[in-house]
Amino acid sequence: MNWMFYSLLMCNGLFFAWQWLERGGKPPEFVVEIPRGGAANQLRLLSEVNPRELRPRARAVAQTIEAKANLSGSQQRNYASASSSAAPYCYTLGPIASDDEREQLRAWVMAAGGAAQVRLGERRELALYWVYLPPFSTRAEALGVAQEMAHLGIKDIFVIPRGDMAHAVSLGVYTRDSSLQRRLRQLKAKGYDASVLPRYRVEAASWIDAKFQESKSFAQQLFNARFPQIEVATISCETVPSDEHSAP
């Protein structure tokens, strides 16, 4: 019985070797076109697959290459960049008061690999603080309070005669916060809770809208060290051109 087993084993080996030589030593690999739907997750043996569903792997790769070659130039660029491209990152830098500083900002953005667009506009800048007592019912009442304050040693008092703030008691204007706080403490000590109204002036200003393809391109810590007075805010990239590095 042993000699029969070994004889069959030898015959199988010779048959395999003959098949190998007939096919050049490299049998083709096959891939199965798996149908969509619920059958996609089923495990199938090669013997269970319809031969018509098999095709050489090399042929599948060739078909993919041929399909890509038939794309137009723009389609090929989109195909190549679809997986690697990322959404850009955009910031607005400003407000900027001077033309010189604006040019420095734009040069910094361009050196960092970003696109820069200058946007002109206006900004409100705090000019001073006005200290006052709100309007009284009559001018006589306002004058009476002003006289009382004068007797207490409070200076810089003026009763507004007309306008929207008629019969209010003005107690001075201040450009520095330290002077303002000193005045409020003085009035508080005399028994008066004064109101404060900030006054603004409108000035021309500009901003730099910057676009970067990678967030790491904009080194905000280095930017803050170089331009400590310039504010940085994230904005939508829809308003920033992708092909411009400067504004006319």
HELIX and SHEET records of a PDB file:
HELIX    1   1 ASN A    2  GLU A   22  1                                  21    
HELIX    2   2 GLY A   38  ASN A   41  5                                   4    
HELIX    3   3 LEU A   46  GLU A   48  5                                   3    
HELIX    4   4 PRO A   51  GLU A   53  5                                   3    
HELIX    5   5 ARG A   57  ALA A   69  1                                  13    
HELIX    6   6 GLY A   73  SER A   81  1                                   9    
HELIX    7   7 ASP A   99  ALA A  111  1                                  13    
HELIX    8   8 ARG A  139  HIS A  151  1                                  13    
HELIX    9   9 ASP A  177  ALA A  189  1                                  13    
HELIX   10  10 SER A  215  SER A  217  5                                   3    
HELIX   11  11 GLN A  220  ARG A  226  1                                   7    
HELIX   12  12 CYS A  237  THR A  239  5                                   3    
SHEET    1   A 2 PHE A  30  VAL A  32  0                                        
SHEET    2   A 2 LEU A  54  PRO A  56 -1                                        
SHEET    1   B 6 PHE A 158  VAL A 159  0                                        
SHEET    2   B 6 VAL A 169  TYR A 174 -1                                        
SHEET    3   B 6 ALA A 115  LEU A 133 -1                                        
SHEET    4   B 6 SER A 195  PHE A 212 -1                                        
SHEET    5   B 6 TYR A  89  ILE A  96 -1                                        
SHEET    6   B 6 VAL A 232  THR A 234 -1                                        
END                                                                             
